[in-house]
Amino acid sequence: MDQRGFSVDPSEAATPFVLPASRLQAWAALAERQHTLELVPAQRDYLAA
C-alpha cells in the first residue's frame, strides 16, 4: 500500500500515468457526472441572461 491508500504493483509504478481500466472507468464516470453538474447552473445563467 502506498500513502494514497491503494496498492501499487511494480509495473504500475513504472508507468504512473497508465491506470487500470476499472479505475479509469470510475474516474471517467465521476468526471462526466461532475461535468453534468457544472453544466446545469451554466445553462440556467445563459437562459436567464
N, C-alpha and C positions, 0 to 999 in steps of 0.2 A: 504494500500500500504506500502510495506517496502522500504528500501533505494535502493534496486536493481531495483525497478520500476515495480514490479508486485505484485498483492495481494497474501497474504498467508493466507489460512484458518487454523484453529486450528489443524485439522488432518494432514495437510501437514507440519505444523511447528513441530509437534510431531515426524514426520518421514521425516527429511530433505533430505534423500537420495532417497526417493520414489517420482518420478516426475510423473505428469500427462502424459498419453500416448502421447498426441499431442506434448508436449514439448520434450519428449524423442525421438519421431519420428523426429522432426525438428533437434534436436541435432545429431541424428544418420545420417540424410541426410547430414548435414553440415560436420560432421566428415568424411563421405565417400567421399564427394567432395574434402575436404582438402587432404585426403589420395591420391586420384587420382592425384591431382595437384603436390603433393610431389613425386609421383612415376614417373612422366614423366621425370623430369631432371635426376633422378637416373638412369633410363633406358638409357637415352642419354649418360650419363657418362660411363655406362657399355659397351655400343656399341662402344664408341669412344676409350675405353681402349684396 
